[in-house]
Amino acid sequence: NPNSAEGAFSFCTSSMGLVNLNITFRPDDVLVATFPRSGTTWTVEIVRLLHLRHITRPDHPLSSGERKLTQCFLELMTPEKGSEQIEAMESPRIFKTHAYYHECKFLSEEKNCKIILVYRDPKDIACSVFDHANAKLDLQRGERKLQNVGRRFFEGRNLSRSEGGPADWLDLNEGYMRNPSNYNILYIKYEDLKARTGETISRINSFLGYPELTEEEENEVVEASSFDKMKLTHAELKGSTVAKTGKHKGRLSEENVVGINQRIMELIERVDDSQLGLSSYVDQ
């Protein structure tokens, strides 16, 4: 049911058409990969602002509000015209996706594209899904509906997809974290982006291959990518509120917390967590 908190994101997690996209990646291309409600729009804006510091043309699409000329949500590309539209985009291009790692076959073996994976505590994502659905669909708030969303997360059927079954937080993140094809991936914890915004922005800047930011430059990007500034230019943020970390505490039932923590532990067992910090998501 698309008019429910559980089904509210069925539109944005479909991999329809991805396998048929024919993309020739360029060295300055960036793909932001996330599970929904994990800082996708924020990260894309940070990448845009960092690119913009090195673009001198005032008429470059990155300098204008025409983000569609340089940014692309891959799941919205049709097989018929998608490849043509993407090729016509001006560099540097920014792509975003909620697709599984194995669905990104369009990355091919050339490995030109830089990938930024942003991941977030799934317990907070469950609450964010519920809150976002309420804001967008004007659903009646209720304890039972929130717990239903939480239950879907530890049952591995987080969000409905219009093709290919449910989207699962564990499976999506595992693919990128294991990275069997050795793509060039930067791993960003959403919580680090919130708590240490400037430091994390500098990590992204270094990953893009740009000279080190001064403290003043770092602060400028932090300010320009703030939620209040982005709400002025991003229609999709209308009605949204600032996302908080730890927002699940006191909201999700003990059953849901325990169940989701078990899923986190499963992911930790499958990947090298030494640099990822997933263990911090397991509530004691």
C-alpha positions in Angstrom: 0.0 0.0 0.0 1.8 3.2 -1.2 -0.4 5.3 1.2 1.2 3.8 4.3 4.3 4.3 6.3 5.5 0.8 5.3 4.9 1.4 1.5 5.8 5.1 1.3 9.1 4.5 -0.4 8.2 1.9 -3.0 8.8 4.6 -5.7 12.4 5.2 -4.9 13.9 1.7 -4.4 13.2 0.1 -7.8 16.1 -1.1 -9.9 13.9 -1.1 -13.0 16.0 -0.2 -16.0 19.3 0.0 -14.2 20.7 -3.1 -15.8 20.0 -1.7 -19.3 21.7 1.6 -18.7 24.8 2.0 -20.8 27.0 4.6 -19.1 30.6 5.5 -20.1 31.9 6.8 -16.8 34.3 9.8 -16.6 37.2 10.2 -14.1 35.4 13.0 -12.3 32.0 11.2 -12.0 30.7 10.6 -8.5 28.0 8.1 -7.4 26.4 8.6 -4.0 24.9 5.3 -2.9 22.7 5.0 0.1 19.8 3.2 1.7 16.9 5.7 1.7 16.8 8.2 4.5 20.5 8.1 5.0 21.7 11.6 3.9 21.5 11.2 0.2 20.5 14.7 -0.7 22.8 16.3 1.8 25.8 14.3 0.5 25.1 15.2 -3.1 24.9 18.9 -2.2 28.2 18.7 -0.4 29.8 17.1 -3.5 28.3 19.8 -5.7 29.6 22.6 -3.5 33.1 21.0 -3.4 33.1 20.8 -7.2 31.8 24.3 -7.5 34.9 25.7 -5.7 37.0 24.6 -8.8 34.7 25.7 -11.5 35.3 29.2 -13.0 32.5 29.3 -15.6 29.6 31.3 -14.2 27.2 29.6 -16.6 28.2 26.1 -15.6 25.1 24.0 -14.6 26.5 23.3 -11.2 26.3 27.0 -10.5 22.6 27.2 -11.3 19.5 25.7 -9.9 19.3 23.4 -12.9 20.6 20.4 -10.9 19.2 18.0 -13.4 21.8 19.1 -15.9 24.6 17.7 -13.7 22.9 15.4 -11.2 21.0 12.2 -11.9 18.9 9.8 -9.8 19.7 6.6 -11.7 16.4 4.8 -10.7 14.5 7.5 -12.6 16.3 7.0 -15.8 14.4 5.0 -18.5 16.2 2.4 -20.5 15.0 4.1 -23.7 16.4 7.6 -23.1 18.4 7.3 -19.9 21.8 6.5 -21.4 21.4 9.4 -23.9 20.4 11.9 -21.1 23.3 10.8 -18.9 25.8 11.2 -21.8 24.6 14.7 -22.4 25.2 15.8 -18.8 28.1 18.2 -18.4 31.0 17.2 -16.2 31.6 16.9 -13.3 28.5 14.6 -13.0 26.9 13.5 -9.8 24.8 10.3 -9.7 22.8 9.0 -6.8 21.2 5.6 -6.2 19.5 3.3 -3.7 20.3 0.2 -5.8 22.1 -2.8 -4.5 25.8 -3.2 -5.4 25.1 -6.2 -7.7 22.5 -4.1 -9.6 25.1 -1.5 -10.5 26.4 -3.6 -13.4 26.5 -0.4 -15.4 29.7 0.5 -13.5 31.5 -2.0 -15.7 35.1 -2.9 -15.1 36.6 0.4 -16.0 36.1 1.6 -12.4 36.4 5.3 -13.4 33.5 6.3 -11.1 34.1 7.3 -7.5 31.5 5.9 -5.1 30.5 7.4 -1.8 28.5 5.0 0.4 26.7 6.8 3.2 25.2 4.4 5.9 23.1 5.1 9.0 21.8 3.3 12.1 18.8 1.3 10.7 16.9 2.0 13.9 17.0 5.7 13.2 16.2 5.0 9.5 13.0 3.1 10.6 11.9 6.2 12.6 12.8 8.5 9.7 10.8 6.4 7.3 7.8 6.6 9.5 8.1 10.4 10.1 8.7 11.1 6.5 5.7 9.1 5.4 3.6 11.0 7.9 4.8 14.3 6.6 4.3 13.4 3.0 1.1 11.4 3.2 -0.5 13.0 6.3 -0.9 9.7 7.9 -2.4 9.3 11.4 0.5 9.0 13.8 0.4 5.9 15.9 2.6 3.7 18.0 1.4 0.6 16.2 2.4 1.9 12.8 5.8 2.9 14.0 6.4 -0.5 15.4 5.3 -2.1 12.2 7.9 -0.2 10.3 10.5 -1.2 12.9 9.5 -4.8 12.6 10.1 -4.7 8.8 13.7 -3.7 9.4 14.7 -6.7 11.5 12.7 -9.1 9.2 14.7 -8.0 6.2 11.9 -6.5 4.3 12.5 -2.8 5.0 10.9 -1.0 2.1 8.7 -2.2 -0.7 10.2 -2.1 -4.2 8.2 -1.9 -7.4 10.4 -4.6 -8.8 12.6 -7.3 -7.3 11.0 -7.7 -3.9 11.8 -5.8 -0.7 14.8 -3.6 -0.1 16.9 -4.7 2.8 19.3 -2.4 4.7 21.7 -5.3 5.5 22.0 -6.6 1.9 22.3 -3.2 0.3 25.2 -2.1 2.6 26.9 -5.5 2.6 27.5 -5.3 -1.1 29.3 -2.0 -1.1 31.1 -2.8 2.1 32.5 -6.1 0.8 33.2 -4.5 -2.6 34.2 -7.6 -4.5 34.8 -5.7 -7.7 37.2 -3.3 -5.9 35.5 -0.1 -6.9 36.9 3.1 -5.6 34.6 3.7 -2.5 34.6 6.2 0.3 32.6 5.0 3.4 30.8 7.7 5.3 28.8 7.2 8.5 25.8 9.5 8.6 26.5 10.0 12.3 30.0 11.3 11.5 28.5 13.7 8.9 26.2 15.1 11.6 28.6 15.2 14.5 31.8 16.1 12.6 30.5 17.8 9.5 33.6 19.8 8.7 36.0 16.9 9.2 33.8 14.6 7.1 33.5 17.2 4.3 37.3 17.4 4.2 37.4 13.6 3.8 35.0 13.9 0.8 37.1 16.8 -0.6 40.3 14.7 -0.4 38.5 11.7 -2.0 37.5 13.9 -4.9 41.2 14.7 -5.4 41.0 18.4 -4.5 43.6 20.4 -2.5 43.1 20.5 1.3 40.5 22.9 2.5 41.5 25.7 4.8 39.4 26.0 8.0 37.6 29.0 6.5 36.8 27.1 3.3 35.6 24.1 5.3 33.3 26.3 7.4 31.9 27.9 4.2 30.9 24.4 2.8 29.4 23.5 6.2 27.3 26.6 6.2 26.2 26.4 2.5 25.1 22.7 3.0 23.2 23.4 6.2 19.6 22.2 6.3 18.2 25.7 6.5 20.2 26.7 3.4 19.2 23.6 1.4 15.5 24.0 2.2 15.6 27.3 0.2 16.7 25.5 -3.0 15.6 21.8 -2.7 11.8 21.4 -3.2 12.0 17.8 -1.9 12.9 19.1 1.6 9.7 21.0 1.9 7.9 19.9 5.1 11.0 18.0 6.3 12.7 18.5 9.6 16.3 18.2 10.6 17.2 14.5 10.9 18.6 13.6 14.3 20.8 10.8 15.4 19.6 8.5 18.1 16.0 9.4 17.3 14.8 5.8 17.8 15.6 5.9 21.5 12.4 5.9 23.5 10.3 5.3 20.4 11.0 1.8 19.1 9.8 -1.2 21.1 12.4 -3.4 22.9 11.5 -6.2 20.5 12.3 -4.0 17.5 15.6 -2.7 19.0 16.8 -6.2 19.8 15.7 -7.5 16.4 17.4 -4.7 14.4 20.5 -5.0 16.5 20.7 -8.6 15.5 20.6 -7.6 11.9 23.5 -5.1 12.5 25.5 -7.9 14.2 24.9 -10.1 11.1 26.4 -7.4 8.9 29.3 -6.9 11.2 30.1 -10.7 10.9 30.0 -10.4 7.1 32.3 -7.4 6.6 35.5 -5.9 8.0 34.1 -3.5 10.6 37.5 -2.2 11.7 37.1 1.1 9.7 33.3 1.1 9.4 32.2 1.5 13.0 29.0 -0.5 12.7 29.4 -1.8 16.2 28.5 1.7 17.5 25.0 1.0 16.2 24.4 -1.9 18.6 22.6 -0.5 21.7 23.9 -1.9 24.9 
